[in-house]
Amino acid sequence: MDKSSFAGLIVGVGGIVAGLLLEGGKLSQILQPTAAIIVFGGTLGAVLLQYPMPVVASAFRRLIHVFFEPKLDPQQVIKQLVVFANKARRNGMISLDADLPGVQDPFLRKSLMLAVDGTEPQELRKMMQLEIDNQSEYEDNIPKVFESAGGFAPTIGIIGAVLGLIQVMQHLDNINEVGKGIAVAFVATVYGVGSANLFFLPSSGKLRLRIREEQIMREMTLEGVVSILEGMNPRMLESKLFGFLQDAPKATTAVGDSR
């Protein structure tokens, strides 16, 4: 669980609600289903118009990663690569063929399969780097979905406010209801600006960080497999791969015999 995401959302929304209540306001004043339908429906429609359905669907599936960190363990991957390096050093690259079915990561499995099949290091790097680039280009659109939503929502909120004011202007004969109607009309603006700055834009930033972590994992994995194929010493490989980590600890001794 990402505590900072939960804390940020609670503190942000809580601060606004607390300010409203301290000023003598009521929650019922901003709980307007019509305004919510206009803002969120209009924003979703604009996003669907800008991006293909698979990208939008993928973005919503990824939304869980804003509040729950994906299960990425780079140190475990490094440990696994060092084990493979030791085995390849002792028994040859072909010996890793028996380990392929047990590799869970599809990218690592494909890279190792190409290495076991005798692909040259430069060619393997070129092939897998192309896959990394294509995957990264697709994934970069995911945070942009919420970034776009953050841009559309305030404008849709203004549209909702204008629609509300149009309805108010039609009842100017009842002056007592005009003030109340104007207050209700501006709730759509609150929804638009609030959702953009408290959810859509922050979610875009958090997803961008998550996706970059996954990209670094793939780059590290590729570098590890190529280094194994080139016959790099497992101890040197471990030290090299720890360099990909942001908080890289000192490399421990390689697993197994590295002679």
N, C-alpha and C positions, 0 to 999 in steps of 0.2 A: 504494500500500500504506500502510495506517495503522500506522506503527511503534509508536505508543503502545498500540494494542490488542494487537499481538503481544507487545510487551515486558511489558505488564501481566499477560497470561495466563501468560507464561513465568515472570516473577518470582513471581507468586502461587502457581502450582502448584509451582514449583521450591522456594520457601521452605518450603512444607508438607512436600514430599518430603524435603528436606534435614533438616528438623527430625526427621522420622520416623527417618531413617537415623542421625542423630547420637545418637538415644536408643536405638540398637541394634535398631531395627525393620527389617522387610524389606518390599519392595514387594508381595511375594506375600500379605502379611497384609491388604492393602486391595484387592487385585484379586479381587473376588468377583462372578462373573457373576450369581449369583442376586440379590444385593443391587442390582446395576445394573438388572436386569430389573424388580424391584419398584419402585424409585425412578423410573426414567425412563419405564417403562410406565405407572405410576400417574399420574405428572405429566402425561404426554401425554393420557391419558384424561380427566383433570380439565379440562385446557385445551380439549379438543375439546367437552366438555360445556358449557363456559362461552361459547365463541365459535363462530360459524359456520365451516364448513370453508373457504370462500374467504378469510376473514380469517386463519385459521391458516396456510393455504398461502401467502398473500401475506407473512406474517410470516417464514416460513422462507425464502422467496425473497429477502427483504430482509436476511437474516442476513449475507450476503456483504458488505454495506455496513458491518458492524462492523469488518471487517478490511481492506476495500478501499474507498477513498473513491469515491463516484460522480463521474462526469465532469461536473462543473459548472464553467463558466467565466463568472462574472457579468460580468467585464470585456469578454469577447468579445461578450456579449449587449448590453452598453451600446454598444460600438463599432458593432454592427449596427443598433441603434435610432437612433444618431446619423446613420448613413448613410441610413437611411430618412427621417429628419427633414429632411436636406438635400435629398433627392430630392423629397419631398412639398412642400417650401418652394419649390423651383424649378418643378416640373412639375405640382403638384397631387396630391391624395391618390390619385386614380384611377391615377396612374402606378405605384403600388406593386403593382398587380394582377399585373404581369409577374413580380414577385419572389416571389409567394406559393408557387409550386411548389418553389422552392429553400429555403424555410424549414423547418428540421428539427424545431424545437420545436412540437408540436401546439397548445399554448396560445398561443404567439406567432402562429402561422399563423391560428388561429381569430379572435384579436383583430384582426389586420390585415385579415382578410377582412370582418369586420363593419364596420371603419372604412372600407374601400374601398367597401363597399356603401352608404355614406351614413348609417350609424347615428349618432345624436346622441351626443356625449361622455358625457352623464349616463346615457343608456340603455345605452351600451356598458359603462360602469363597473358599472352595476347588474347587467347580465347576467353579465359575467365574474366579478364579485365573488361572485355566487351560486355559480358553478362552483368558485371558490377555496374558499368556505366548505364546500361539499359534499365536495370532495376532501379538505380538511383534516380534516373530521369522520371520514371513513373512515380516513384515514392515522393519525389519533390512536389508533386501536385496535391498530395494529401493535406499538408498544412495550408496550402494555398486555398483549399476549399473553405476552411474556417476563416482564413484571412479575408477572403472575398465576402463571406457572410458578415464579418465585422465591419466591412465597408458598406454593405447594402442595408443592414439593420437600422442604423440611424436615419437614413434617407426614407426607408419605408415607414419608420416611426413618424417622420414629419408628414408623410402622406396621410397616415392615420389621424394625426392631429388636425390636418386641414379638413379631412372628411368629417371629423367630429364638429369642427367649427361651422361647416356648412349646415349641419343639422341644427346647430344652436341658432344660427342666423335666421332660420325659418320660424323661430318661436320668440322673436324679439318683443312680441306683444305681452309676454309674461316675463317681466324683468327679473322676477325672483328666481326663475329657473335658468337665466342666462349665465350667471356666475358659476352655478353648479355645473352647467353643461360645458363651460370653457375648461373648468378644472378636470372634468372627465376626459375631454378631448386631448389634453396634454399628457395623459397617461401613456398613450401610444409612443410619444417621444421618449418618455422615461424607459419604456420597455426596449425601444430600439437602441438608445445610447447605453443603457445599462447592460443589456445582453452583449453588445459589441465589446465593451471595455472590461466587463467582468467575466466573460466566458469565451466568446468566439476568438478574439485576438490573443488572450493568454493561452488558450488551448492550442492555437496555431503555433505559438512559440514553443510550448512544451513538446508537441509532436515533432517539431523540427529537430529538437535535441534528441528525442528518442530515435528518430530515423537515422540521424547522424551516428549514433552509437552502434546501430546495426550495420551501417555501412563500414565503419571502422573495423567491426568484427570480421566482415567479409574480406576486407583488405588485409587484415592480419592473417586470416586463414590462408589466403592465396600466397602471401609471402612465406608462410610456414611450409606449405606444400612444395613450393618452388625450391626453397632452401633445402628441404629434405631430398628432393630430386637431384640437386646439385651436390649433395654429399656433405652439407655443412655439419660441423661438430654439434652434437645435441646441446652441449653447454652454451656454445655461442648462439645457437638457435633460440634457446630459452631467453638469453639476455636480449637478443634482437627483438623478439616478440613482445617482451615486457615494455619495450620502448613505445609500443602502440597505445599503452594504457595511460590515461591521464594522471592517475596517482600510482605510477609504476613503482612497486617495491623492488628492492634489490633481488636479482634473480637468484633463486636457490639452486642447489646442485641439481643437475639434470637427473631425471628418474632413470634408474637402471644404470647399466654399464655404458659409458660413453667413449670407450676406447676405440 
